[in-house]
């Protein structure tokens, strides 16, 4: 029983980290972009990339490990409808997150160059920021729906 509870604790903590860091990073980058302050954008985008490496990536890796272990220990079938829907939504969020990470790295590099040279951000930065925002608008609700499935375990 203690193993299950430790897995559950790790699963809950990493899900909070995953969604919390993702939402927090998105919040700060979105609003700092609105400021058009190139120096601030360079610093925030650098920290957003760092947060993904330090917090989001480990959480993304731990989530399925703890989730599958709990499913096995609790005796659920891996093909329960709520689990299959959760897998699909996690994959969808991941399919959005991977390009978001790439975009954030490129955006941070462009912002650093612009800040170091005291120039405006290139149009490509703003194009990337738009795509970044659209991908987040898909990934974030997907994660919220997964939370609901974890809590309610609905039958379809």
Secondary structure by P-SEA (a helix, b strand, c coil): caaaaaaaaaaaaaaaaaaaaaaaaaaaaaaaaaacaaaaaaaaaaaaaaaaaccaaaaaaaaaaaaaaaaaaaccccccaaaaaaaaaaaaaaaaaaaaaaaaaaaaaaaaaaaaacccccaaaaaaaaaaaaaaaaaaaaaaaaaaaaaccccc
